[in-house]
Amino acid sequence: MNSGFLNLLSSLVAVPLVTALLACGGGGSSSSPTPTTTPTPTPTVSGTVAAGAPITGIVFVKGANGATTNAIIDAAGHFSLDVSALTPNYLIYAEGLSGNKLWRIYSVATSTGTINVTP
């Protein structure tokens, strides 16, 4: 190849590269710290469903906006629900067995937190 052509080719590549490096400003690190945020806790309604003894079954929560959610009540009668899609006040309805008896019980809550559902 012609040495004049190689010189022209190398200058065509070098000029944009040098221009880009100069425009970069040296590539040092940012002087401002990255802000940290504390995650917002998930709003929950949790508690125990019992009628003298724990009730196992299903608990439903309906918010004032009409949205609902549900969860399984474990063998100890405990439940926990994410209610981030619901607005307070909450209507809580639990249905399940305690011994050999079927229970349907209700409760209400005005905010998130621990809500025990009992007759």
matplotlib code that plots the C-alpha trace (Angstrom):
import matplotlib.pyplot as plt

x = [0.0, 1.0, 2.5, 0.6, -2.7, -1.7, -0.9, -4.2, -6.1, -4.3, -5.1, -8.7, -8.9, -6.8, -8.5, -12.0, -10.4, -8.4, -11.4, -13.6, -11.0, -10.6, -14.3, -14.6, -12.8, -10.5, -13.1, -12.6, -15.1, -18.2, -17.7, -21.3, -22.2, -24.9, -28.0, -29.3, -32.9, -34.6, -37.1, -40.7, -42.1, -44.9, -48.2, -49.6, -52.5, -51.6, -52.8, -54.4, -57.8, -59.3, -62.5, -61.2, -58.7, -56.9, -58.9, -57.3, -58.7, -58.7, -58.8, -60.0, -59.4, -61.5, -60.4, -62.5, -61.6, -63.2, -60.0, -59.5, -56.7, -56.6, -54.2, -54.1, -54.5, -51.8, -52.2, -51.5, -54.2, -51.7, -52.1, -50.3, -51.4, -49.9, -52.5, -50.6, -53.3, -56.1, -57.1, -58.2, -60.7, -60.5, -63.2, -61.7, -63.6, -62.2, -63.6, -62.1, -62.2, -61.5, -61.9, -64.8, -66.7, -66.8, -66.4, -67.2, -66.1, -65.6, -63.5, -62.7, -59.5, -58.9, -55.2, -52.5, -50.9, -51.9, -55.6, -56.9, -60.1, -62.3, -66.0]
y = [0.0, 3.6, 5.3, 8.5, 6.6, 5.0, 8.4, 9.8, 6.8, 7.1, 10.8, 10.3, 7.8, 9.8, 13.2, 12.0, 9.9, 12.8, 15.1, 12.6, 12.2, 16.0, 16.5, 13.9, 16.1, 13.5, 10.9, 11.5, 10.4, 12.4, 14.7, 14.4, 11.3, 9.0, 9.5, 6.5, 5.8, 3.7, 1.3, 1.9, -1.0, -2.9, -2.2, -5.3, -6.6, -9.6, -11.3, -14.4, -16.0, -17.9, -19.0, -20.4, -22.4, -21.4, -21.5, -22.7, -21.6, -18.5, -14.8, -12.1, -8.4, -5.8, -2.2, 0.9, 1.2, -2.2, -4.1, -7.4, -9.8, -13.1, -15.5, -18.9, -19.0, -21.4, -24.2, -21.7, -19.3, -16.8, -14.8, -11.9, -9.9, -7.2, -4.5, -2.0, -2.2, -1.5, 1.7, 1.8, 1.1, -2.7, -5.3, -8.7, -12.0, -15.3, -18.7, -22.0, -24.9, -25.1, -28.7, -30.0, -26.8, -24.4, -20.7, -17.5, -14.4, -10.8, -7.9, -4.3, -2.3, 1.4, 1.0, -1.6, -3.6, -6.5, -7.4, -10.4, -11.9, -13.5, -14.0]
z = [0.0, -0.5, 2.6, 1.8, 1.9, 5.3, 6.7, 5.5, 7.0, 10.3, 10.6, 9.7, 12.6, 15.1, 14.8, 15.9, 18.6, 20.0, 19.8, 21.7, 24.4, 24.8, 24.9, 27.7, 30.2, 31.5, 32.6, 36.3, 38.9, 39.9, 42.9, 44.1, 46.2, 45.0, 47.1, 49.0, 49.6, 52.3, 50.8, 51.8, 53.8, 52.2, 53.9, 55.4, 57.5, 59.6, 62.7, 64.0, 63.2, 66.1, 67.7, 71.0, 68.9, 65.7, 62.5, 59.4, 56.0, 54.0, 54.9, 52.5, 52.8, 50.9, 50.8, 50.6, 46.9, 46.2, 45.6, 47.4, 48.3, 50.2, 51.9, 53.5, 57.3, 58.6, 61.2, 64.0, 62.7, 61.4, 58.2, 56.5, 53.5, 51.3, 51.1, 48.9, 46.2, 48.8, 50.5, 54.2, 55.7, 55.4, 55.7, 56.8, 56.3, 57.4, 56.7, 57.9, 60.3, 63.9, 65.1, 63.0, 62.9, 59.9, 61.0, 59.1, 61.0, 60.2, 61.4, 60.3, 60.4, 59.8, 59.1, 58.4, 61.2, 63.4, 63.2, 65.1, 63.7, 66.4, 66.9]

ax = plt.figure().add_subplot(projection="3d")
ax.plot(x, y, z, "-o")
ax.set_aspect("equal")
plt.show()
